[in-house]
Amino acid sequence: MKKHLFLLILISLCCSFLLYSESSRPGLKVAAVQLHIDEDLYSSVESFRRRISELIAECRQFEPDLIIFPEYTSVFIALIPYSRIIKKAANIAEAWEMIKKQEPLLKSYSDLFLFNSGLVERVIYSVFADLAAEHGVNIIGGSYFAWKKTGENDVTLRNRAFLFDDKGRLIYVQDKVFLTRFEREIIGISPGSMENALPFSINQKRIVLSICRDTFMSDWEEHFAGSDLWLDIKANGTKYTPEEAASFMRALPARIGPAGVGAGITTVLTGEFLDLFWEGESSLAIAEDGRVKLSERAKSASEEEILFLTID
């Protein structure tokens, strides 16, 4: 009798502990910045720092654990040294011809971004790392074109996302795997590896990340299975028509259900740079009872907006 009573008490304590552990897991507060860019943003390092600082200060009113910027947020830092040329140019091709006259050793767009990759990384640290430490918040600063050594004398470009923790330490980077034609053939970017795309943790949440076109690929579902939150940072370089809105639903909202992921956040770049432009709606997708719905979404596909989201 005493033995049975002891077992009942032990089972009761175990159940209580499990219920407490589950209910005591902290929520995750996320500020997803739908960034609107233009040539003024990249006219100087000071201009970029000031604008990002203002946005993060606005985010901090929500006291988020994580702030997310979209794909390509930090790419055009590489063109800050040529801001005067860019103001005169009508399009990318014209700006490139003028830059080559100033920098005759540059033979390709890949050369241009490799040549200025050191500047980009210094600015990323001086802006995102410093602000993460100052405000005590984790920040994904979008992506930039990063150099990667692939041989004794060889380097390649990668489209790289990065995460600074709340102490300003770089704790995670991830390279885009499934590249667009623009990235692959025009810029000369090389793909990353899915094996190097790993989960990271904030507030005991298992978080995974995919970069724009990556999210359309079902290969990620098994790779990211069982995570708590899936982030998709996007730079959608086409008009956000009803057809394009439908294609967004075939990305993250189509992935999280089969992967057994509870929620997914899409953060989108908007705006123009020379003759390039981007549109799209940022959103929060929730998977419940085998169905996925957009519980939050941006009011506009072309304007700047911040979504304040809580993941329980």
Secondary structure, 3 states (H helix, E strand, C coil): CHHHHHHHHHHHHHHHHHHHHHHCCCCEEEEEEECEECHHHHCCHHHHHHHHHHHHHHHHCCCCCEEEECCCCCHHHHHHHHHHHHHHCCCHHHHHHHHHHHCCCCCCHHHHHHHCHHHHHHHHHHHHHHHHHHHCCEEEEEEEEEEEECCCCCEEEEEEEEEECCCCCEEEEEECCCCCHHHHHHHCECCCCHHHCCCEEECCEEEEEEEHHHHHCCHHHHHCCCCCEEEEEECCCCCCCHHHHHHHHCCHHHHHHHHCCCEEEEEECEEEECCEEECCCCEEEEEECCEEEEEEECCCCCCCEEEEEEEC
